[in-house]
Amino acid sequence: MWNHFNTDGSRTITHFEGWHTVLNKAVGRLKPNIFILIKELKNQQQNSELDIIAQKKFNRPQKMNTKYRKLEEILSFAKERLQDGTICIMEYLDAIMFHLHLENRR
Protein backbone atom coordinates (compact mmCIF):
# COMPACT_ATOMS: atom_id res chain seq x y z
CA MET A 1 0.00 0.00 0.00
CA TRP A 2 2.93 2.37 0.46
CA ASN A 3 3.12 3.19 -3.24
CA HIS A 4 -0.60 4.07 -3.36
CA PHE A 5 -0.75 6.41 -0.38
CA ASN A 6 -1.34 9.45 -2.61
CA THR A 7 -3.42 7.61 -5.19
CA ASP A 8 -7.06 8.60 -5.59
CA GLY A 9 -9.29 6.14 -7.42
CA SER A 10 -7.97 2.98 -9.02
CA ARG A 11 -5.20 1.31 -7.05
CA THR A 12 -3.88 -1.11 -9.61
CA ILE A 13 -0.15 -0.83 -10.16
CA THR A 14 -0.91 0.74 -13.51
CA HIS A 15 -4.07 1.36 -15.47
CA PHE A 16 -2.58 -0.88 -18.14
CA GLU A 17 -2.58 -3.77 -15.67
CA GLY A 18 -6.30 -3.22 -15.09
CA TRP A 19 -6.96 -3.17 -18.83
CA HIS A 20 -4.90 -6.34 -19.25
CA THR A 21 -7.05 -8.10 -16.63
CA VAL A 22 -10.23 -7.04 -18.42
CA LEU A 23 -8.82 -8.23 -21.75
CA ASN A 24 -7.87 -11.62 -20.33
CA LYS A 25 -11.35 -12.10 -18.87
CA ALA A 26 -13.03 -11.05 -22.12
CA VAL A 27 -10.92 -13.39 -24.26
CA GLY A 28 -11.40 -16.25 -21.80
CA ARG A 29 -8.37 -18.24 -22.94
CA LEU A 30 -4.76 -18.34 -21.88
CA LYS A 31 -3.49 -18.52 -25.46
CA PRO A 32 -6.10 -17.18 -27.88
CA ASN A 33 -5.47 -17.32 -31.60
CA ILE A 34 -4.75 -14.03 -33.34
CA PHE A 35 -8.25 -13.70 -34.81
CA ILE A 36 -9.97 -13.95 -31.42
CA LEU A 37 -7.53 -11.42 -29.99
CA ILE A 38 -8.06 -8.97 -32.87
CA LYS A 39 -11.84 -9.30 -32.57
CA GLU A 40 -11.73 -8.53 -28.85
CA LEU A 41 -9.36 -5.58 -29.34
CA LYS A 42 -11.76 -4.15 -31.93
CA ASN A 43 -14.66 -4.59 -29.50
CA GLN A 44 -12.75 -2.82 -26.75
CA GLN A 45 -11.75 0.00 -29.10
CA GLN A 46 -15.36 0.51 -30.13
CA ASN A 47 -16.55 0.46 -26.51
CA SER A 48 -13.86 2.97 -25.51
CA GLU A 49 -14.85 5.32 -28.31
CA LEU A 50 -18.52 5.08 -27.33
CA ASP A 51 -17.63 5.79 -23.69
CA ILE A 52 -15.65 8.88 -24.69
CA ILE A 53 -18.49 10.16 -26.87
CA ALA A 54 -21.02 9.58 -24.08
CA GLN A 55 -18.83 11.33 -21.53
CA LYS A 56 -18.33 14.33 -23.81
CA LYS A 57 -22.01 14.49 -24.66
CA PHE A 58 -23.35 14.21 -21.13
CA ASN A 59 -20.29 15.56 -19.34
CA ARG A 60 -20.76 13.13 -16.45
CA PRO A 61 -17.98 11.07 -14.91
CA GLN A 62 -18.35 7.31 -14.93
CA LYS A 63 -20.09 6.04 -11.78
CA MET A 64 -18.03 4.07 -9.32
CA ASN A 65 -19.53 0.91 -7.87
CA THR A 66 -21.09 1.67 -4.46
CA LYS A 67 -18.91 -0.95 -2.76
CA TYR A 68 -15.72 0.64 -4.08
CA ARG A 69 -16.93 4.19 -3.47
CA LYS A 70 -17.50 3.36 0.22
CA LEU A 71 -14.10 1.67 0.45
CA GLU A 72 -12.49 4.72 -1.16
CA GLU A 73 -14.16 6.98 1.44
CA ILE A 74 -12.98 4.76 4.31
CA LEU A 75 -9.40 4.68 3.00
CA SER A 76 -9.38 8.46 2.46
CA PHE A 77 -10.67 9.05 5.98
CA ALA A 78 -7.98 6.79 7.46
CA LYS A 79 -5.32 8.62 5.43
CA GLU A 80 -6.57 12.01 6.65
CA ARG A 81 -6.51 10.82 10.27
CA LEU A 82 -2.92 9.61 9.83
CA GLN A 83 -1.82 12.87 8.23
CA ASP A 84 -3.38 15.06 10.92
CA GLY A 85 -1.87 12.94 13.71
CA THR A 86 -5.15 11.53 15.06
CA ILE A 87 -3.84 7.98 14.62
CA CYS A 88 -0.35 6.50 14.44
CA ILE A 89 1.04 4.47 11.55
CA MET A 90 0.19 1.13 13.21
CA GLU A 91 -3.44 2.16 13.73
CA TYR A 92 -3.57 3.29 10.11
CA LEU A 93 -2.18 -0.05 8.90
CA ASP A 94 -4.64 -1.93 11.12
CA ALA A 95 -7.54 0.06 9.64
CA ILE A 96 -6.34 -0.57 6.08
CA MET A 97 -5.85 -4.28 6.71
CA PHE A 98 -9.28 -4.57 8.31
CA HIS A 99 -11.12 -2.83 5.49
CA LEU A 100 -9.22 -4.68 2.78
CA HIS A 101 -9.85 -7.96 4.64
CA LEU A 102 -6.14 -8.73 4.95
CA GLU A 103 -6.04 -9.39 8.69
CA ASN A 104 -6.01 -13.21 8.41
CA ARG A 105 -3.91 -13.63 5.26
CA ARG A 106 -0.40 -14.80 6.02
Summary of the structure (lengths in Angstrom):
residues: 106
radius of gyration: 18.6
end to end distance: 16.0
largest distance: 56.0
contacts: 199
relative contact order: 0.07
helix: 66%
strand: 0%
